[in-house]
Amino acid sequence: MNPIDAATSARPVELPAPTAAPRRATFERATRETGFRVELDLDGSGRSRIATGIPFLDHMLAAFAQHARFDLELEGRGDLEIDDHHTVEDAALALGEALGRALGEKRSIRRFGSGMAPLDEALARAVVDLSGRPFARVRLRLVRERLGALACENAPHFFRSFATAAGMTLHLDLLRGSNDHHKLEAAFKALALALREAVERDERCDGVPSTKGTLT
């Protein structure tokens, strides 16, 4: 072997860095009252296509996707001729189920996340634990009856349904505010920031971040 060939053969072979598995999910929920289809990518850029039949909820979910940096498509329809309750609830359940499926075994995630978001005079705080144990404490202090076609009483129900389906512990509080639009939008953005942190990959953790060895 000549010296050039010998030197070449002695060099370590550089292998490509391992590619993290995509964290995406598609889920369909269909009942006699509603039908929704969700596509979710946790490692997206914040793009969204939302159509629930409730424009104000669409606006909130678009802001949620943008600030969580999730790519989100959520489309469907419910029995809005009755009222918006089933539509809000099932949109939240479908989104929560998609989040849980996209996370899979929840390996190498931070698990915990918190976020605070202001919108003018309103300030909201969200704290989450992707624990596998569904619990939600939600205090939004909304005073209006409706925001567009969304009944304000269904806003806390959205967050509770989302947390239940995702298997997530959620504490969501409106700290201050006077405008209900600002209050609710700040809440959605705070939740987005908390989840953005919680789902982030942690290079120091090569397993499930739990002493039990599972987050289910």
N, C-alpha and C positions, 0 to 999 in steps of 0.2 A: 504494500500500500504506500502510495507516495505521501509526502508530508501534508499536502493540501487535503487529500481525502481523509487522512487520519485526524486532522484538526476538525474537519467538518463532522465526522462521525462522533467525536467526543463532545460536541455541543449538546446541552440538554434540549430535549424537544419541548417546545412551548405548546401546551394544550390550550384550546380556547376556554375561557371562563365559563363555568356552568350557567346555563340560562334558567332563571327562576320560572317555575311553572305559572302559566297564566291564571289569574284569579278572576274568572268570568263565570256567569251563570245566566241561564235562560229559564224562566218559569212562567207557567200559565195557570191562572186560577179562574175557574168557571163555576158559577152557581146559577140558580134560577133568578137571582137578583142582579148579578153583575158578571162581567167577564173582563179579565185583564191579562196582558202579556208584558213581561218585564225582561229586558236584557240589561245586564249590569256588568261593568268592568271596573274593578277596584283600582286598577293601575292606568286609568285613563287620563284625560286632560281637562275634563269638566264639560264636555259637550253633552247635550241632552235633546231629546225629542219627547215631549210630554203631552198627552191628550187624555184627560180624565173626564171631560165634560163639565168640569168646574174650573173656569179660567183662573180664579184666584189660587186654587190649589196647584194648578199647572205652574203659575208664577213662583210659588213657594218651592216646588220641587226642582224647578230649573235653577233657582238660587242655591238650593241644597247640593245639587250635582256639581255646580260650578265651584263651590268653595270646598267641597270634599275632594275634588279632582276625580270624581267618578264619571265614567261615561254611562249614561242612563237613558234607556228608552222605556217608557211606561205608557202604554196605550190601552184604552178600553172604554167601556160604557157601563153605567149602572141604571137602576130604576129611579132616575131623577124626577120622574113624574110623581113619585111618592114623596121623597125628599132626598137629601144628600147623604144621609147616614150610612146606608149600605155601600155607596160608592166610595166615601172617604175611608170607611173601615177596610173594605176589601183591597183598595189601592195600597193601603198601609200594610196589610197582611201579605200581599204579593211582593211588595218591595222588601219586607223583612225576611221572607222566605228566600228571596234571591240573594240577599246579603249573606245569610247563613250558608247557603250552598256555595257561594263564591269563596267564602273563607275556608271551607272544607274542614280539615282537622285543626286549623288555626295554628299551624306550626310557624315559629319564628316571627310572630307578630308582637307588637308592643302590648296588646290586650287592653290596656287602660288608656283613656284619652280624656282631655278636658278642653273646653273652648269657651271664650267669652267674645260676644259680638255686640258692638253698639250699632244703633241706627238712629242718628240724631239724639233725641232725648231718651230713647229706650236702650236698655242694656240687659242682655240675657246671658245666662251661664248654663252650660251643659257638661255633665260628667258621665262617662260611660265605662262599662266593664263588659267586655265580650266574654262573659263568664259561662254562658250556656244556661244561666238561670234567669228567666224572664222576670223583670220587676221594673216598674216605672212610677216615679213620683214626679208629677207635672203640675206646675203652678204658673199660669200665664197671666192671670189677673185681667182677662179681657172683659170689657163692659158692654160693647155693642152686641146687638142680636146677630148681625150678619156682616161678613166682609165679602162683598159681591154675592156670589151664589153659595158661599160657604157659611154654614151656621157656625157661629163661634163656639157653641157647646161641643161641636165635633172636632175642633182643633186639638184639645187634649186627648180625645179618643184616638185620633190619628197616631199620636206619638206612643200611646199605650199599646195600640195594636201592632205598631211597627216593632216596638221592643219585645213584645210577646213572640211574634213570629221569628224574629232574629235571634231569640235566646239571649237577650242583652239586658243588663242592668242599666237603667237610665235615670238620672236626676236632672231635671230641666226646670230652671227657675227664671222668671222675669224679675230682675232686681229692681228696675225702675222703668218708668215710661208713662206716657199719657195718651199716645196715639195707638189705637189697636192694630193698625196696619204695621206700624213700626215695631210694635211688641212682637207680633207673630213672625215677621220676617227676621227679626233679630234672633228669635228662638230657633228657626230653621237653620240660620247661618251658624249659630253657636253649636248646634248638633252636628252640622257638617264639619266644622273644625275639630270637634272632639273625635268624630269617627275617622277623619283623615289621619289623626295622630294614632288612634287605636289600631288601625289596620296596617300601619306602616311596618315594613319588615325591619326586624332588629337583628343586625349581623352578629351580635353576641349571643343570640339564642338560637340553637340548632334543633330545638324540639318544641313541645307545647309548653307555653309559659304558665305552668301550674304545678304545684307540689303533688297533685293527684295524678299528673300525667295525662289528663284529658280535660277538655273544656266542652263537655256535652251534658 
